[in-house]
Structure formats: C-alpha cells, structure tokens
Amino acid sequence: MQFQVTNSPFNQEQTELLNRLLPTLTPSQKIWLSGYLAAPLATLPNETGQNVSKDVTILYGSQTGNAEGLANHVGKRLRESGFQATVSAMNDFKPKQLKQLKHLLIVVSTHGEGEPPDNALSFYEYLHSKRAPKLDDLYFSVLALGDRSYQFFCQTGKDFDQRLKELGGARLYPRVDCDLDYDEPADKWLEGVLGELNQSENRNSTLPTATTSQAGETVYSRKNPFRAEVLENLNLNGRGSNKETRHLELSLEGSGLTYKPGDVIGIYPENDPELVDMLLKELKWDPKEVVIVNKQDESMSLKEALTSYFEITVLTKKLIQKAAEWSNQPSLKGNETKIKAYLEGRDLLDFVRDFGPFNTSAQQFVSILRKMPARLYSIASSFMAYPDEVHITIGAVRYEAHGRKRKGVCSTLCSERIQPGDTLPVYIQTNQNFKLPENSDTPIVMVGPGTGVAPFRSFMQEREEAGATGKSWMFFGDQHFVTDFLYQTECQQWLKTGVLTKMDVAFSRDSAEKVYVQHRMLEHSKELFEWLEDGAVFYVCGDKKKMAKDVHHTLLEILQKEGNMSFEKAEAYLTELKQQKRYQRDVY
C-alpha cells in the first residue's frame, strides 16, 4: 500500500515517511497504531456532524468469579485499543443509564438450572420487565459461560441476547457460548468484538438520531391524557392492617412527559361496574342506547357513558334542581338547607332511588351529568431515579353511609380492578408551590403521615440522585408500626446512607394514648426550632381537615415556646416563612 499526495491529506514529506514506515510494521503493530491514533479522535465529530462514540460498557454477572475476571480482561484489552471501557457488576449498574449506552458487552454465567447469578438477578428481572426501555440505538454482544452437563446450557446468556434484540438492540457480534474450557472461545469473541468496534465510526455515521422537532408529535395533557401502562401494583400494608394502600408504578415511555418532585399526576378513572349496573337497573333505560356526551357530538352507549365518561358518585345542587323537574316525587327544589344536607355522602344511585322514575329520555338525563374529573395524586418518585416512570401512593377509600357501602372511584379501581399490563389515562400537573429548595444544602423538614409520605419519597430519591448534602428530617405517622409503616425499608436505607438525616415516627394505635406526628414535633421542639432558624424549609402533606391544622397549631406552639414569641409574632413568623417559600403544604 502506497500513499499518494494527490489522494491523501498528507504533504510530500509526510507521504514519504509513511511509505517508508508502513511496510516495516507487523499486523499487530498496525492494529495497535490504529487504536492509538483513533483514541484522541473519539470525541471529534465525523463527516455527518455526529459524535463517534468510543464508550463501551461491560456488564458482568458472575457466581464464582469467572465472568468477572473475563469482564475485567475485556475492559483492559479495550482500553489498550483506545476505547473508553467501563466494567461493572450488573447489580451495581443503574438501569436508568441503559438508554444512554451505544455499545454494551454482556459477560454472564448461568447458575443452577438456567438461572442468573445472584449479582445479575435484579438487572435480569428489570430487562425482562415491562419497564425495560426501547434500545434502538444500542449495539451489543453477549459472552455466555456455562456447563454443557446441565440441561439449560448458557441459558442466562441466551436470555440476555434474545431480550436485548427484542428491545431493539442490534448485535455488534454474535453471541458466543462457552463451556468450562472457555479461554479459546472467549478470546475469539473478544477479537470479533474488537474488529466490529473498530468499524464503529462508519456505523455511527448511520445511527438514527432523535428528532428535536415537535412538529407532528403528540402532546399529552389534561385534555389529551396519555394511556400509561401499569408496571406494578402492590399493597404496602401488612396482613391484618385496617388499611389498604396501593403503590402503583406506571410507564411514561413514549409520552414525552416529565415531572419534578412535588408535582402531581392526574388519573381519569372509571366507575365501579357494579354501581353502574345498579344505576342502569333503577333507570330502566337500555344500556346499549347511544347517547351524545359532549358538544363535540361524541357518542357512546349509555352504559359506557356512565362507566367512563360521567361522574356518578358525587351529587351537585344543579343536578338535583334540574332532575327534580322530571320527577313525580316530592322534590328538594327550593329548599337550600335540605339540598345541602342531602348531598352529603350520597350519589346518583341514591338520588334515582329516592326521586325516580324521571319523565325524560336517557339523552336528556345524561346532559345534566358532570364529566368525570381526574383524581390528583402526589407523585411518589423522582424522574431522575426512574426515568420514563411515575409512582403513586393511593389509599383505598371504603366506607358506609346512608345504609350502603361506598367506594372511592379511583382508589378502588386501582386496588380492585387494575392489574399490571392494564393502562390508565394520565397527565402531569406541575405544582410550583411544593418544590425542593434550589440550593441542595438547605435543610428540609417533612411531615407526611399516611399517604402524605408520597412526595417525600420523591424528595429523598431526588436528593439521593443529586448527591444533596443538606440535612433532612421526616415525620411519619400511621396506625400500626408492624402493618402500616409505608416505605419502611427505603426510609431505613436513606437513614443508613445519610440521605435522610433524622426520622421520627408516630403510630397512633400502638399505645393506650394516641400519638400523632404533631406530638413527635413537640417532643423535639427545641431542635425543630433550631432547624427553622437555620433556614430549613418546612413541608406538610396529607389530610387538610385535621392533620394539617394540628401541625400548624403545633408549629405556633413551638415558636411561642422555643422562640419566646407572642401568638401574634409566631403567626407573623409563619407568614414570613410562607412568603419565603419555606413553609409549603400539599394538603387534600
């Protein structure tokens, strides 16, 4: 091979030097030299203007150490060849980083009868779950270790290879399956991988890139909710609890939706089918009759409209007054006091039973119903920790009123009828009044009994991801320690790692005298006042009717006691905290 000045970027002197040097090099020297020269150019743009990735991630799953040793050897060889190689055990790798990878090498053994090694199990389960991301930009290769005496030879490696392909990845080099004597096939695999990686510059020039244009893309919002797939639906309460608190994990992949800690999610639920059937029985109209449900002339069957479009569990004064005109029964019309009393705890089925039948059509009747409103829930996850996911904490609402058992529309939908794989119509609603301080060194105090802990889970996850150094203190309460300590394991881990500085809990039914979060605040009044004086932001989330009021009054009491303030000065202190956004509440 001879360089010519006319067809190369070199001048005459450089060309003569190269033509004297190249014939003297061995093949291995040429390979080394190409890697040496390529390394400094790894981050330079190619002719298409894209960055050529020289980063390679090697993940290993190892039970006895063989796969780990091989992975480290692969990493060393790649670095010697000019690549930026990162080697990690699968259980140390954060799955959220998977979508950012361009080149992934898997070195994994098979344990037992086709099972992943212990340190590969969590990543294996993640990759095979519904939350696994699309990997259309990924090039990968798998080196599988096994023992042919077992039925499921190299099964874990085969599973990884197949799953990465299913998720959209492209094989950089075919999978190689190794028996106990793995040195030779492993070396062959490595040489093949190196050969393909050395062609990555050409491949990168043709990699698809994400468009930055919003033209033609669907924008999801309150008016156009995204149907989010349910990934997990777990009961957080232990056996024997008086409560049922659901932890839902939803996929936002493909939605373009993002959020910050403190934001809320809106869910459009469906009514209980049993309640709909009872209502249709009382109304005596054909469930299949088609009705128009809005001004856009959208139509559906009466049963579908009462199930998914209209609100039937809450009554309004306007509805009662209008429907009373169609009733032959003594009505409430004109009696404001009686109407207000009747509304409390009753639903549309009660009203139909009490004042039906109605001298009107099904179409006229649905025209006075209110469209189903979304139910809002504090988001219980950090987008930094769980990209393309959103987690929520929902307490199932069940009670008895006026001789009938009642159910919360969305909470019992989620607790009784929604399963992983189902979808829910959702949207994100920002909440600028409930946000972490911009300075992560700022101390924070969080008071969130019951489901009020939800946003504080997102706070802790966010601060953990961001490496926040500010102090944090959480007050949590519920009925029983054994059955109702929501997210107990995570809280204990945050305390262990220092992400959460301090935590005080109150379980009201575990002692003769009921103890609530405000009682714990009083027990630590001096320290709590010191935190406030030190610039801490104070957050409250949960029940506004009683808990939030009790916490507010307790704060006033602490300020008067520890700050030697009058009641008026204590109120002014809290008012100033609100103005400074250092007293924030998310109450419902």
Secondary structure, 3 states (H helix, E strand, C coil): CCCCHHHCCCCHHHHHHHHHHHHHCCHHHHHHHHHHHHHHHCCCECCCCCECCCEEEEEEECCCCHHHHHHHHHHHHHHHCCCEEEEEEHHHCCHHHHHHCCEEEEEEECECCCECCHHHHHHHHHHCCCCCCCCCCCEEEEEEECCCCCCCCCHHHHHHHHHHHHCCCEECCCCEEECCCCHHHHHHHHHHHHHHHCCHHHHHCCCCCCCCCCCCCCCCCCCCCEEEEEEEEEECCCCCCCCCEEEEEEECCCCCCCCCCCCEEEECCCCCHHHHHHHHHHHCCCCCCEEECCCCCCEEEHHHHHHHHECCCCCCHHHHHHHHCCECCCCCCCCHHHHHHHHCCCCHHHHHHHHCCECCCHHHHHCCCCECCCEEEEECCCCCCCCCEEEEEEECCEEEECCEEEECHHHHHHHHHCCCCCEEEEEEECCCCCCCCCCCCCCEEEECCHHHHHHHHHHHHHHHHHCCCCCEEEEEEECCHHHHCCCHHHHHHHHHHCCCCEEEEEECCCCCCCCCHHHHHHHCHHHHHHHHHCCCEEEEEECCCCHHHHHHHHHHHHHHHHCCCCHHHHHHHHHHHHHCCCEEEEEC
